[in-house]
């Protein structure tokens, strides 16, 4: 089976100025082709280090795919480094240069002289066309004599270098137009297929323990992951076709879904807010939200998708006690006796927003997001959530760890609020 390595080039990546979404895209595309990717390397704009990274990658992988370093400036070194590594001259491609000049003319810009370097390629390499920009890449199936020249051991499969610019839009266009077809024809021997089973209400270690008997499987494989106060199990299979891979994964996915029950809330790109939105829409129910400590985050998440006006009636942020009283009808005696951060206040907020909006459901969140404002009786992280419906009410107290930053407190509190509504809808048909 073919192996690939992704080489991301650019000092800005090492400084954290840019998030490397290109490597993520390439890795997912390689999985579709059944090409293993065991290493991803990031290197700055330094000629010797780039050459070292190329040599290491070529010793480990059949295919080296780079992103970045194809621009017109002095620190764009990818093409030059490839030529230096294999000790071949750079060839000036007149056809590519004509294309670059044509692009600048279409933009009504004068082409800087520095853009000439984008028409260079190592002698013997082919151009990887860029239909969306001025920086073409290189597609080079390296001759065996050149591999021997730099000390590479003979491989059963050909070695190939593919270079892409750092602009994601351009990379994706080049991938779809040329690279995917080449790799599919030359290296593909099957396909990988993955499904993420999203969980909420259980930690990563507990989830791993629950499914320990599945974690040592070889095909499919099962792996736990954590992030954003939730966790997931990723089931990955390899098959000759995608359909075969899905069939191999089906029994394991069914086992997890059945045994996890309401802990498993969705798949792949699902989020708590998207799943809840679908549930509300399918049941023709409306929701109104009153927030305090989350400052509108629950509302933002629920309305950050097209069609949310179908199920969202009214959302308010009532931070001050006066707003809770005047807008939502929270009784002053409740605020005086129990405070704004209390089960009693959350209940009246939920009932009040439901009544005000004339919605099917009223959701409230009130708490102490920190870092200050906590007391021994009511510490930072204490949160109360309320959910009201016709003839009923459900409340929940959550004690979030006080060590988290304010934005993390708000995110986790919003998760708890969304999940409370989701579970209510599952339990009340």
Secondary structure, 3 states (H helix, E strand, C coil): CCEEEEEEECHHHHCCCCCCHHHHHHHHHHHHCCCEEEEEEEECCCHHHHHHHHHHHHHHCCEEEEECCCCCCCCCCHHHHHHHHHCCCEEECHHHHHHHHHHHHHHCCCCCHHHHHHHEEECCCEEECCCCCCCCEEEEECCHHHHHHCCCCCCCCCCEEEEECCCHHHHHHHHHHHHHHHHHHHCCCCEEEEEEEEECCCCHHHHHHHCHHHCCCCCCEEEEEEECCEEEEEEEEEECCHHHHHHHHHHHHHHHHHHHHHHEEEECCCCHHHHHHHHHHHCCCCEEEEECCCCCHHHHHHHCCCCHHHCEEEEEECCCHHHHHHHHCCCHHHHHHHCCCCHHHHHHHHHHHHHHHCCCEEEEEEECCCCCCCCCCCCCCEEEEEEEECCEEEEEEEECCCCCCHHHHHHHHHHHHHHHHHHHHHHCC
